[in-house]
Amino acid sequence: MKIVAINGSPRKDGNNAQLLEVVRKEVEAAGVEFEVVQPGANVHPCMACYNCLDTGSLRCVMDDDGVNDIIAKCIEADGILLASPVYHSGIAGNMKCVLDRLMLAAACGDNQFHHKVGGALCTLRRSGGSETYHQLLATMDCMEMVIVTSDYWGVAHGADPGEVLSDTEGVEVAAKLGRNMAWMVKVLAESKVPVPETAHRTMTNFIR
Ligand SMILES: Cc1cc2nc3c(=O)[nH]c(=O)nc-3n(C[C@H](O)[C@H](O)[C@H](O)COP(=O)(O)O)c2cc1C
């Protein structure tokens, strides 16, 4: 059983990285593996070629920035935790690049994320946390995922690297999210109730 966390910060050892270590402690204590992947700033945006959807390759045609490794790890994982800094009241641009490609590629044919556990966290200096947290949730909200929450929105405050650890409440919220995600991963793994089948969705638009 494994949870993969995507750290959307371009900064090494920044606030998201340090908050994810809080989550790691809880997840590993529950006996679930935890891996953080950090794509960094040099990732391409989706170029809307639709090759992933047309071929069902579960990969992006742009193969030179590590995003395909992240796609593969997320498809393998039992849970996915999305973490991002708040940039101008939304997710960081590089995280948006990754999530657009990840979600499109994973939705090839039968959605690869159906009934995986999902959770989200963001860090910020002051404002825009709720918008960003909900933006992260929204990317999973159309993937038939089992979204897990904490007892408050997944938002923790800190500007310079490490400051987030002084946000006692934010740290507690993150820790609880980790415990809840690990628990749900185990519940689903041990459940005798089979997950419902998923099926390819008929895509329509509003002109026909
Ligand atoms: C381009 C940019 C935009 C930012 N916009 C916001 C913002 O809208 N609201 C806010 O509270 N903090 C904002 N911040 C601060 C970061 O969200 C904050 O420092 C965060 O904890 C960084 O996380 P990291 O250390 O994991 O990169 C911004 C920082 C950058 C570099």
The ligand as an ORCA input file, in Angstrom:
! r2SCAN-3c Opt
* xyz 0 1
  C       4.982     33.792     -7.351
  C       4.516     33.684     -5.929
  C       3.201     34.009     -5.633
  C       2.726     33.890     -4.325
  N       1.419     34.195     -4.076
  C       0.937     34.087     -2.815
  C      -0.445     34.382     -2.545
  O      -1.250     34.691     -3.412
  N      -0.864     34.298     -1.259
  C      -0.023     33.955     -0.238
  O      -0.464     33.918      0.883
  N       1.285     33.617     -0.479
  C       1.775     33.682     -1.730
  N       3.098     33.331     -1.995
  C       3.917     32.781     -0.894
  C       3.980     31.222     -0.928
  O       2.698     30.660     -1.112
  C       4.540     30.671      0.404
  O       5.827     31.191      0.634
  C       4.568     29.146      0.402
  O       4.644     28.672      1.725
  C       5.733     28.597     -0.400
  O       5.757     27.201     -0.338
  P       7.104     26.384     -0.687
  O       8.134     26.836      0.346
  O       6.768     24.952     -0.549
  O       7.491     26.795     -2.059
  C       3.595     33.441     -3.273
  C       4.932     33.126     -3.595
  C       5.388     33.228     -4.905
  C       6.824     32.861     -5.230
*
